[in-house]
Amino acid sequence: MDCVICEAPARFKQDALFETPYWSAGLRSDEQSCLGRGVVRLNRHAGKISELTAAEWKDLRTTMRKYEDTVTRAFLPASFNWECLMNEAYTLSPPNPHVHWHVKPRYAHKVKIGDVVFEDKEFGKRATGSFQPPRSVIDEIIKMLRVQMESVRV
């Protein structure tokens, strides 16, 4: 069965931030309405959260903390929203979901990178906006996050 996550490693590799034994974290270059928005995906295929092992749960906590600490050092968000939806998998026939998490840093202030100003216009509400900055800005965001990641200890 086809899995859009298992079969798209190049898509994730370009915007990768870090990998652990069980999880891979990367930026969502196509959607930055919440600066630092990313995806944390399970490195093996599992279709349900309930299929995660104890070791994967433990490593997920470490992965989440590393992601949050890195983004916080770089951009000072007020909070983080984490969600595991897997809805898109059900638009395929047959559906084949893959456990992954969307992370949306939330901001009470504006952040400027290059000529682009990031503003969380829905701060305090569910984030539904969409914004795709130029590739050069995405590359700068990734560079800034990787620099901060070097000093993160979890």
CNS distance restraints for C-alpha pairs under 8 A (distance, minus, plus):
assign (resid   1 and name CA) (resid  94 and name CA) 7.74 0.50 0.50
assign (resid   1 and name CA) (resid  96 and name CA) 6.93 0.50 0.50
assign (resid   2 and name CA) (resid   7 and name CA) 7.39 0.50 0.50
assign (resid   2 and name CA) (resid  96 and name CA) 6.80 0.50 0.50
assign (resid   3 and name CA) (resid   7 and name CA) 5.97 0.50 0.50
assign (resid   3 and name CA) (resid  89 and name CA) 7.80 0.50 0.50
assign (resid   3 and name CA) (resid  96 and name CA) 5.79 0.50 0.50
assign (resid   3 and name CA) (resid  97 and name CA) 6.93 0.50 0.50
assign (resid   3 and name CA) (resid  98 and name CA) 7.09 0.50 0.50
assign (resid   4 and name CA) (resid   8 and name CA) 6.10 0.50 0.50
assign (resid   4 and name CA) (resid  89 and name CA) 7.66 0.50 0.50
assign (resid   5 and name CA) (resid   9 and name CA) 7.21 0.50 0.50
assign (resid   5 and name CA) (resid  98 and name CA) 6.69 0.50 0.50
assign (resid   6 and name CA) (resid  45 and name CA) 7.05 0.50 0.50
assign (resid   6 and name CA) (resid  98 and name CA) 7.94 0.50 0.50
assign (resid   8 and name CA) (resid  12 and name CA) 6.83 0.50 0.50
assign (resid   9 and name CA) (resid  13 and name CA) 5.94 0.50 0.50
assign (resid  10 and name CA) (resid  14 and name CA) 6.39 0.50 0.50
assign (resid  11 and name CA) (resid  15 and name CA) 7.42 0.50 0.50
assign (resid  12 and name CA) (resid  16 and name CA) 5.83 0.50 0.50
assign (resid  12 and name CA) (resid  26 and name CA) 6.54 0.50 0.50
assign (resid  13 and name CA) (resid  26 and name CA) 7.89 0.50 0.50
assign (resid  15 and name CA) (resid  26 and name CA) 5.38 0.50 0.50
assign (resid  15 and name CA) (resid  27 and name CA) 5.38 0.50 0.50
assign (resid  15 and name CA) (resid  28 and name CA) 7.25 0.50 0.50
assign (resid  15 and name CA) (resid  29 and name CA) 6.86 0.50 0.50
assign (resid  15 and name CA) (resid 142 and name CA) 7.19 0.50 0.50
assign (resid  16 and name CA) (resid  24 and name CA) 7.50 0.50 0.50
assign (resid  16 and name CA) (resid  25 and name CA) 6.08 0.50 0.50
assign (resid  16 and name CA) (resid  26 and name CA) 4.10 0.50 0.50
assign (resid  16 and name CA) (resid  27 and name CA) 6.48 0.50 0.50
assign (resid  17 and name CA) (resid  24 and name CA) 7.87 0.50 0.50
assign (resid  17 and name CA) (resid  25 and name CA) 5.62 0.50 0.50
assign (resid  17 and name CA) (resid  26 and name CA) 4.82 0.50 0.50
assign (resid  17 and name CA) (resid  27 and name CA) 7.00 0.50 0.50
assign (resid  17 and name CA) (resid 142 and name CA) 7.13 0.50 0.50
assign (resid  17 and name CA) (resid 145 and name CA) 7.63 0.50 0.50
assign (resid  17 and name CA) (resid 146 and name CA) 6.64 0.50 0.50
assign (resid  18 and name CA) (resid  24 and name CA) 6.09 0.50 0.50
assign (resid  18 and name CA) (resid  25 and name CA) 5.45 0.50 0.50
assign (resid  18 and name CA) (resid  26 and name CA) 6.96 0.50 0.50
assign (resid  19 and name CA) (resid  23 and name CA) 5.83 0.50 0.50
assign (resid  19 and name CA) (resid  24 and name CA) 4.30 0.50 0.50
assign (resid  19 and name CA) (resid  25 and name CA) 6.12 0.50 0.50
assign (resid  20 and name CA) (resid  24 and name CA) 6.28 0.50 0.50
assign (resid  20 and name CA) (resid  59 and name CA) 7.51 0.50 0.50
assign (resid  20 and name CA) (resid  63 and name CA) 7.29 0.50 0.50
assign (resid  21 and name CA) (resid  43 and name CA) 7.79 0.50 0.50
assign (resid  21 and name CA) (resid  59 and name CA) 7.76 0.50 0.50
assign (resid  22 and name CA) (resid  42 and name CA) 5.97 0.50 0.50
assign (resid  22 and name CA) (resid  43 and name CA) 5.32 0.50 0.50
assign (resid  22 and name CA) (resid  44 and name CA) 7.37 0.50 0.50
assign (resid  22 and name CA) (resid  56 and name CA) 5.90 0.50 0.50
assign (resid  22 and name CA) (resid  59 and name CA) 6.68 0.50 0.50
assign (resid  22 and name CA) (resid  60 and name CA) 7.74 0.50 0.50
assign (resid  23 and name CA) (resid  40 and name CA) 6.45 0.50 0.50
assign (resid  23 and name CA) (resid  41 and name CA) 5.57 0.50 0.50
assign (resid  23 and name CA) (resid  42 and name CA) 4.64 0.50 0.50
assign (resid  23 and name CA) (resid  43 and name CA) 5.14 0.50 0.50
assign (resid  23 and name CA) (resid  56 and name CA) 7.92 0.50 0.50
assign (resid  23 and name CA) (resid  59 and name CA) 7.53 0.50 0.50
assign (resid  23 and name CA) (resid  60 and name CA) 6.96 0.50 0.50
assign (resid  23 and name CA) (resid  63 and name CA) 7.20 0.50 0.50
assign (resid  24 and name CA) (resid  40 and name CA) 5.53 0.50 0.50
assign (resid  24 and name CA) (resid  41 and name CA) 5.38 0.50 0.50
assign (resid  24 and name CA) (resid  42 and name CA) 6.55 0.50 0.50
assign (resid  24 and name CA) (resid  43 and name CA) 6.36 0.50 0.50
assign (resid  25 and name CA) (resid  38 and name CA) 7.09 0.50 0.50
assign (resid  25 and name CA) (resid  39 and name CA) 5.78 0.50 0.50
assign (resid  25 and name CA) (resid  40 and name CA) 4.35 0.50 0.50
assign (resid  25 and name CA) (resid  41 and name CA) 6.55 0.50 0.50
assign (resid  25 and name CA) (resid  63 and name CA) 7.81 0.50 0.50
assign (resid  25 and name CA) (resid  67 and name CA) 7.69 0.50 0.50
assign (resid  26 and name CA) (resid  38 and name CA) 5.48 0.50 0.50
assign (resid  26 and name CA) (resid  39 and name CA) 5.54 0.50 0.50
assign (resid  26 and name CA) (resid  40 and name CA) 6.56 0.50 0.50
assign (resid  27 and name CA) (resid  36 and name CA) 6.48 0.50 0.50
assign (resid  27 and name CA) (resid  37 and name CA) 6.00 0.50 0.50
assign (resid  27 and name CA) (resid  38 and name CA) 4.13 0.50 0.50
assign (resid  27 and name CA) (resid  39 and name CA) 6.34 0.50 0.50
assign (resid  27 and name CA) (resid 142 and name CA) 7.38 0.50 0.50
assign (resid  28 and name CA) (resid  32 and name CA) 6.76 0.50 0.50
assign (resid  28 and name CA) (resid  36 and name CA) 7.79 0.50 0.50
assign (resid  28 and name CA) (resid  37 and name CA) 5.80 0.50 0.50
assign (resid  28 and name CA) (resid  38 and name CA) 4.74 0.50 0.50
assign (resid  28 and name CA) (resid  39 and name CA) 6.51 0.50 0.50
assign (resid  29 and name CA) (resid 132 and name CA) 6.87 0.50 0.50
assign (resid  29 and name CA) (resid 133 and name CA) 7.84 0.50 0.50
assign (resid  29 and name CA) (resid 135 and name CA) 7.76 0.50 0.50
assign (resid  29 and name CA) (resid 138 and name CA) 6.15 0.50 0.50
assign (resid  30 and name CA) (resid 131 and name CA) 7.43 0.50 0.50
assign (resid  30 and name CA) (resid 132 and name CA) 5.10 0.50 0.50
assign (resid  30 and name CA) (resid 133 and name CA) 7.78 0.50 0.50
assign (resid  31 and name CA) (resid  37 and name CA) 7.10 0.50 0.50
assign (resid  31 and name CA) (resid 130 and name CA) 5.85 0.50 0.50
assign (resid  31 and name CA) (resid 131 and name CA) 5.30 0.50 0.50
assign (resid  31 and name CA) (resid 132 and name CA) 5.08 0.50 0.50
assign (resid  31 and name CA) (resid 133 and name CA) 7.99 0.50 0.50
assign (resid  32 and name CA) (resid  36 and name CA) 6.58 0.50 0.50
assign (resid  32 and name CA) (resid  37 and name CA) 5.73 0.50 0.50
assign (resid  32 and name CA) (resid 130 and name CA) 6.85 0.50 0.50
assign (resid  32 and name CA) (resid 131 and name CA) 5.26 0.50 0.50
assign (resid  32 and name CA) (resid 132 and name CA) 5.77 0.50 0.50
assign (resid  32 and name CA) (resid 133 and name CA) 7.05 0.50 0.50
assign (resid  33 and name CA) (resid  37 and name CA) 7.67 0.50 0.50
assign (resid  33 and name CA) (resid 118 and name CA) 7.21 0.50 0.50
assign (resid  33 and name CA) (resid 119 and name CA) 7.57 0.50 0.50
assign (resid  33 and name CA) (resid 120 and name CA) 6.77 0.50 0.50
assign (resid  33 and name CA) (resid 129 and name CA) 5.69 0.50 0.50
assign (resid  33 and name CA) (resid 130 and name CA) 5.13 0.50 0.50
assign (resid  33 and name CA) (resid 131 and name CA) 4.73 0.50 0.50
assign (resid  33 and name CA) (resid 132 and name CA) 7.45 0.50 0.50
assign (resid  34 and name CA) (resid 104 and name CA) 5.79 0.50 0.50
assign (resid  34 and name CA) (resid 105 and name CA) 5.85 0.50 0.50
assign (resid  34 and name CA) (resid 106 and name CA) 6.17 0.50 0.50
assign (resid  34 and name CA) (resid 107 and name CA) 7.64 0.50 0.50
assign (resid  34 and name CA) (resid 118 and name CA) 7.55 0.50 0.50
assign (resid  34 and name CA) (resid 119 and name CA) 7.70 0.50 0.50
assign (resid  34 and name CA) (resid 120 and name CA) 6.05 0.50 0.50
assign (resid  34 and name CA) (resid 127 and name CA) 7.70 0.50 0.50
assign (resid  35 and name CA) (resid 104 and name CA) 7.67 0.50 0.50
assign (resid  35 and name CA) (resid 105 and name CA) 6.53 0.50 0.50
assign (resid  35 and name CA) (resid 106 and name CA) 7.79 0.50 0.50
assign (resid  35 and name CA) (resid 118 and name CA) 6.48 0.50 0.50
assign (resid  36 and name CA) (resid  71 and name CA) 6.55 0.50 0.50
assign (resid  36 and name CA) (resid 104 and name CA) 6.99 0.50 0.50
assign (resid  36 and name CA) (resid 105 and name CA) 6.24 0.50 0.50
assign (resid  36 and name CA) (resid 141 and name CA) 7.51 0.50 0.50
assign (resid  37 and name CA) (resid 102 and name CA) 7.46 0.50 0.50
assign (resid  37 and name CA) (resid 103 and name CA) 5.59 0.50 0.50
assign (resid  37 and name CA) (resid 104 and name CA) 4.67 0.50 0.50
assign (resid  37 and name CA) (resid 105 and name CA) 6.18 0.50 0.50
assign (resid  38 and name CA) (resid 102 and name CA) 5.93 0.50 0.50
assign (resid  38 and name CA) (resid 103 and name CA) 5.24 0.50 0.50
assign (resid  38 and name CA) (resid 104 and name CA) 6.79 0.50 0.50
assign (resid  39 and name CA) (resid 100 and name CA) 6.83 0.50 0.50
assign (resid  39 and name CA) (resid 101 and name CA) 5.60 0.50 0.50
assign (resid  39 and name CA) (resid 102 and name CA) 4.72 0.50 0.50
assign (resid  39 and name CA) (resid 103 and name CA) 6.10 0.50 0.50
assign (resid  40 and name CA) (resid 100 and name CA) 5.56 0.50 0.50
assign (resid  40 and name CA) (resid 101 and name CA) 5.06 0.50 0.50
assign (resid  40 and name CA) (resid 102 and name CA) 6.54 0.50 0.50
assign (resid  40 and name CA) (resid 103 and name CA) 7.62 0.50 0.50
assign (resid  41 and name CA) (resid  98 and name CA) 7.94 0.50 0.50
assign (resid  41 and name CA) (resid  99 and name CA) 6.39 0.50 0.50
assign (resid  41 and name CA) (resid 100 and name CA) 4.09 0.50 0.50
assign (resid  41 and name CA) (resid 101 and name CA) 6.26 0.50 0.50
assign (resid  42 and name CA) (resid  46 and name CA) 7.60 0.50 0.50
assign (resid  42 and name CA) (resid  98 and name CA) 7.58 0.50 0.50
assign (resid  42 and name CA) (resid  99 and name CA) 5.94 0.50 0.50
assign (resid  42 and name CA) (resid 100 and name CA) 5.91 0.50 0.50
assign (resid  45 and name CA) (resid  98 and name CA) 5.86 0.50 0.50
assign (resid  45 and name CA) (resid  99 and name CA) 7.37 0.50 0.50
assign (resid  46 and name CA) (resid  51 and name CA) 6.41 0.50 0.50
assign (resid  46 and name CA) (resid  52 and name CA) 7.42 0.50 0.50
assign (resid  46 and name CA) (resid  97 and name CA) 7.50 0.50 0.50
assign (resid  46 and name CA) (resid  98 and name CA) 5.40 0.50 0.50
assign (resid  46 and name CA) (resid  99 and name CA) 5.83 0.50 0.50
assign (resid  47 and name CA) (resid  51 and name CA) 7.35 0.50 0.50
assign (resid  47 and name CA) (resid  96 and name CA) 6.70 0.50 0.50
assign (resid  47 and name CA) (resid  97 and name CA) 4.78 0.50 0.50
assign (resid  47 and name CA) (resid  98 and name CA) 4.67 0.50 0.50
assign (resid  47 and name CA) (resid  99 and name CA) 5.72 0.50 0.50
assign (resid  48 and name CA) (resid  52 and name CA) 7.55 0.50 0.50
assign (resid  48 and name CA) (resid  97 and name CA) 7.48 0.50 0.50
assign (resid  48 and name CA) (resid  98 and name CA) 7.26 0.50 0.50
assign (resid  48 and name CA) (resid  99 and name CA) 6.17 0.50 0.50
assign (resid  49 and name CA) (resid  99 and name CA) 6.25 0.50 0.50
assign (resid  52 and name CA) (resid  56 and name CA) 5.89 0.50 0.50
assign (resid  52 and name CA) (resid  57 and name CA) 6.54 0.50 0.50
assign (resid  53 and name CA) (resid  57 and name CA) 6.35 0.50 0.50
assign (resid  54 and name CA) (resid  58 and name CA) 6.22 0.50 0.50
assign (resid  55 and name CA) (resid  59 and name CA) 6.11 0.50 0.50
assign (resid  56 and name CA) (resid  60 and name CA) 5.94 0.50 0.50
assign (resid  57 and name CA) (resid  61 and name CA) 6.49 0.50 0.50
assign (resid  58 and name CA) (resid  62 and name CA) 6.74 0.50 0.50
assign (resid  59 and name CA) (resid  63 and name CA) 6.05 0.50 0.50
assign (resid  60 and name CA) (resid  64 and name CA) 5.99 0.50 0.50
assign (resid  61 and name CA) (resid  65 and name CA) 6.18 0.50 0.50
assign (resid  62 and name CA) (resid  66 and name CA) 6.14 0.50 0.50
assign (resid  62 and name CA) (resid 154 and name CA) 6.37 0.50 0.50
assign (resid  63 and name CA) (resid  67 and name CA) 6.16 0.50 0.50
assign (resid  64 and name CA) (resid  68 and name CA) 6.07 0.50 0.50
assign (resid  65 and name CA) (resid  69 and name CA) 5.89 0.50 0.50
assign (resid  65 and name CA) (resid 154 and name CA) 6.91 0.50 0.50
assign (resid  66 and name CA) (resid  70 and name CA) 5.98 0.50 0.50
assign (resid  66 and name CA) (resid 149 and name CA) 7.69 0.50 0.50
assign (resid  66 and name CA) (resid 152 and name CA) 6.65 0.50 0.50
assign (resid  66 and name CA) (resid 153 and name CA) 7.45 0.50 0.50
assign (resid  66 and name CA) (resid 154 and name CA) 6.28 0.50 0.50
assign (resid  67 and name CA) (resid  71 and name CA) 6.23 0.50 0.50
assign (resid  68 and name CA) (resid  72 and name CA) 5.93 0.50 0.50
assign (resid  68 and name CA) (resid  80 and name CA) 7.38 0.50 0.50
assign (resid  69 and name CA) (resid  73 and name CA) 6.14 0.50 0.50
assign (resid  69 and name CA) (resid 152 and name CA) 6.61 0.50 0.50
assign (resid  70 and name CA) (resid  74 and name CA) 6.37 0.50 0.50
assign (resid  70 and name CA) (resid 145 and name CA) 6.17 0.50 0.50
assign (resid  70 and name CA) (resid 146 and name CA) 7.99 0.50 0.50
assign (resid  70 and name CA) (resid 148 and name CA) 5.64 0.50 0.50
assign (resid  70 and name CA) (resid 149 and name CA) 5.18 0.50 0.50
assign (resid  70 and name CA) (resid 152 and name CA) 6.45 0.50 0.50
assign (resid  71 and name CA) (resid  75 and name CA) 5.87 0.50 0.50
assign (resid  71 and name CA) (resid  76 and name CA) 6.99 0.50 0.50
assign (resid  71 and name CA) (resid  77 and name CA) 7.46 0.50 0.50
assign (resid  71 and name CA) (resid 105 and name CA) 7.73 0.50 0.50
assign (resid  71 and name CA) (resid 145 and name CA) 6.46 0.50 0.50
assign (resid  71 and name CA) (resid 148 and name CA) 7.87 0.50 0.50
assign (resid  72 and name CA) (resid  76 and name CA) 4.41 0.50 0.50
assign (resid  72 and name CA) (resid  77 and name CA) 5.83 0.50 0.50
assign (resid  73 and name CA) (resid 148 and name CA) 6.20 0.50 0.50
assign (resid  74 and name CA) (resid 144 and name CA) 6.55 0.50 0.50
assign (resid  74 and name CA) (resid 145 and name CA) 6.17 0.50 0.50
assign (resid  74 and name CA) (resid 148 and name CA) 6.23 0.50 0.50
assign (resid  75 and name CA) (resid 111 and name CA) 7.12 0.50 0.50
assign (resid  76 and name CA) (resid 107 and name CA) 7.71 0.50 0.50
assign (resid  77 and name CA) (resid 105 and name CA) 5.89 0.50 0.50
assign (resid  77 and name CA) (resid 106 and name CA) 5.44 0.50 0.50
assign (resid  77 and name CA) (resid 107 and name CA) 4.72 0.50 0.50
assign (resid  77 and name CA) (resid 108 and name CA) 7.23 0.50 0.50
assign (resid  78 and name CA) (resid 105 and name CA) 7.54 0.50 0.50
assign (resid  78 and name CA) (resid 106 and name CA) 5.74 0.50 0.50
assign (resid  78 and name CA) (resid 107 and name CA) 5.24 0.50 0.50
assign (resid  78 and name CA) (resid 108 and name CA) 6.26 0.50 0.50
assign (resid  79 and name CA) (resid 105 and name CA) 5.92 0.50 0.50
assign (resid  79 and name CA) (resid 106 and name CA) 5.21 0.50 0.50
assign (resid  79 and name CA) (resid 107 and name CA) 7.11 0.50 0.50
assign (resid  80 and name CA) (resid 103 and name CA) 6.73 0.50 0.50
assign (resid  80 and name CA) (resid 104 and name CA) 5.59 0.50 0.50
assign (resid  80 and name CA) (resid 105 and name CA) 4.35 0.50 0.50
assign (resid  80 and name CA) (resid 106 and name CA) 5.68 0.50 0.50
assign (resid  81 and name CA) (resid 102 and name CA) 7.99 0.50 0.50
assign (resid  81 and name CA) (resid 103 and name CA) 5.68 0.50 0.50
assign (resid  81 and name CA) (resid 104 and name CA) 5.00 0.50 0.50
assign (resid  81 and name CA) (resid 105 and name CA) 6.31 0.50 0.50
assign (resid  81 and name CA) (resid 106 and name CA) 7.29 0.50 0.50
assign (resid  82 and name CA) (resid 101 and name CA) 6.51 0.50 0.50
assign (resid  82 and name CA) (resid 102 and name CA) 5.65 0.50 0.50
assign (resid  82 and name CA) (resid 103 and name CA) 4.64 0.50 0.50
assign (resid  82 and name CA) (resid 104 and name CA) 6.48 0.50 0.50
assign (resid  83 and name CA) (resid 101 and name CA) 5.52 0.50 0.50
assign (resid  83 and name CA) (resid 102 and name CA) 5.26 0.50 0.50
assign (resid  83 and name CA) (resid 103 and name CA) 6.69 0.50 0.50
assign (resid  84 and name CA) (resid  99 and name CA) 7.30 0.50 0.50
assign (resid  84 and name CA) (resid 100 and name CA) 6.07 0.50 0.50
assign (resid  84 and name CA) (resid 101 and name CA) 4.61 0.50 0.50
assign (resid  84 and name CA) (resid 102 and name CA) 6.27 0.50 0.50
assign (resid  85 and name CA) (resid 100 and name CA) 7.93 0.50 0.50
assign (resid  85 and name CA) (resid 101 and name CA) 7.45 0.50 0.50
assign (resid  86 and name CA) (resid  90 and name CA) 7.70 0.50 0.50
assign (resid  86 and name CA) (resid  97 and name CA) 5.85 0.50 0.50
assign (resid  86 and name CA) (resid  98 and name CA) 6.83 0.50 0.50
assign (resid  86 and name CA) (resid  99 and name CA) 6.95 0.50 0.50
assign (resid  86 and name CA) (resid 100 and name CA) 7.27 0.50 0.50
assign (resid  87 and name CA) (resid  91 and name CA) 7.44 0.50 0.50
assign (resid  87 and name CA) (resid  97 and name CA) 7.82 0.50 0.50
assign (resid  88 and name CA) (resid  92 and name CA) 7.62 0.50 0.50
assign (resid  88 and name CA) (resid  97 and name CA) 7.94 0.50 0.50
assign (resid  89 and name CA) (resid  95 and name CA) 5.30 0.50 0.50
assign (resid  89 and name CA) (resid  96 and name CA) 5.61 0.50 0.50
assign (resid  89 and name CA) (resid  97 and name CA) 4.88 0.50 0.50
assign (resid  89 and name CA) (resid  98 and name CA) 7.78 0.50 0.50
assign (resid  90 and name CA) (resid  94 and name CA) 7.62 0.50 0.50
assign (resid  90 and name CA) (resid  95 and name CA) 4.67 0.50 0.50
assign (resid  90 and name CA) (resid  96 and name CA) 7.11 0.50 0.50
assign (resid  90 and name CA) (resid  97 and name CA) 7.19 0.50 0.50
assign (resid  91 and name CA) (resid  95 and name CA) 6.81 0.50 0.50
assign (resid  92 and name CA) (resid  96 and name CA) 7.57 0.50 0.50
assign (resid 104 and name CA) (resid 127 and name CA) 7.96 0.50 0.50
assign (resid 106 and name CA) (resid 120 and name CA) 6.64 0.50 0.50
assign (resid 106 and name CA) (resid 123 and name CA) 6.31 0.50 0.50
assign (resid 107 and name CA) (resid 119 and name CA) 7.38 0.50 0.50
assign (resid 107 and name CA) (resid 120 and name CA) 5.60 0.50 0.50
assign (resid 107 and name CA) (resid 123 and name CA) 6.27 0.50 0.50
assign (resid 108 and name CA) (resid 120 and name CA) 7.01 0.50 0.50
assign (resid 108 and name CA) (resid 123 and name CA) 6.35 0.50 0.50
assign (resid 109 and name CA) (resid 119 and name CA) 6.86 0.50 0.50
assign (resid 109 and name CA) (resid 120 and name CA) 7.50 0.50 0.50
assign (resid 110 and name CA) (resid 117 and name CA) 6.60 0.50 0.50
assign (resid 110 and name CA) (resid 118 and name CA) 5.60 0.50 0.50
assign (resid 110 and name CA) (resid 119 and name CA) 4.76 0.50 0.50
assign (resid 110 and name CA) (resid 120 and name CA) 7.23 0.50 0.50
assign (resid 111 and name CA) (resid 117 and name CA) 5.72 0.50 0.50
assign (resid 111 and name CA) (resid 118 and name CA) 5.12 0.50 0.50
assign (resid 111 and name CA) (resid 119 and name CA) 6.73 0.50 0.50
assign (resid 112 and name CA) (resid 116 and name CA) 5.63 0.50 0.50
assign (resid 112 and name CA) (resid 117 and name CA) 4.32 0.50 0.50
assign (resid 112 and name CA) (resid 118 and name CA) 6.05 0.50 0.50
assign (resid 113 and name CA) (resid 117 and name CA) 6.45 0.50 0.50
assign (resid 113 and name CA) (resid 118 and name CA) 7.82 0.50 0.50
assign (resid 113 and name CA) (resid 137 and name CA) 6.91 0.50 0.50
assign (resid 113 and name CA) (resid 140 and name CA) 7.75 0.50 0.50
assign (resid 113 and name CA) (resid 141 and name CA) 7.73 0.50 0.50
assign (resid 114 and name CA) (resid 137 and name CA) 6.94 0.50 0.50
assign (resid 116 and name CA) (resid 133 and name CA) 7.62 0.50 0.50
assign (resid 116 and name CA) (resid 137 and name CA) 7.72 0.50 0.50
assign (resid 122 and name CA) (resid 126 and name CA) 6.82 0.50 0.50
assign (resid 122 and name CA) (resid 127 and name CA) 5.81 0.50 0.50
assign (resid 122 and name CA) (resid 128 and name CA) 7.78 0.50 0.50
assign (resid 122 and name CA) (resid 129 and name CA) 7.77 0.50 0.50
assign (resid 123 and name CA) (resid 127 and name CA) 7.37 0.50 0.50
assign (resid 133 and name CA) (resid 137 and name CA) 6.25 0.50 0.50
assign (resid 133 and name CA) (resid 138 and name CA) 6.70 0.50 0.50
assign (resid 134 and name CA) (resid 138 and name CA) 6.57 0.50 0.50
assign (resid 135 and name CA) (resid 139 and name CA) 6.14 0.50 0.50
assign (resid 136 and name CA) (resid 140 and name CA) 6.33 0.50 0.50
assign (resid 137 and name CA) (resid 141 and name CA) 6.18 0.50 0.50
assign (resid 138 and name CA) (resid 142 and name CA) 6.23 0.50 0.50
assign (resid 139 and name CA) (resid 143 and name CA) 6.12 0.50 0.50
assign (resid 140 and name CA) (resid 144 and name CA) 6.10 0.50 0.50
assign (resid 141 and name CA) (resid 145 and name CA) 6.16 0.50 0.50
assign (resid 142 and name CA) (resid 146 and name CA) 6.07 0.50 0.50
assign (resid 143 and name CA) (resid 147 and name CA) 6.26 0.50 0.50
assign (resid 144 and name CA) (resid 148 and name CA) 6.42 0.50 0.50
assign (resid 145 and name CA) (resid 149 and name CA) 5.99 0.50 0.50
assign (resid 146 and name CA) (resid 150 and name CA) 6.62 0.50 0.50
assign (resid 147 and name CA) (resid 151 and name CA) 7.80 0.50 0.50
assign (resid 148 and name CA) (resid 152 and name CA) 6.89 0.50 0.50
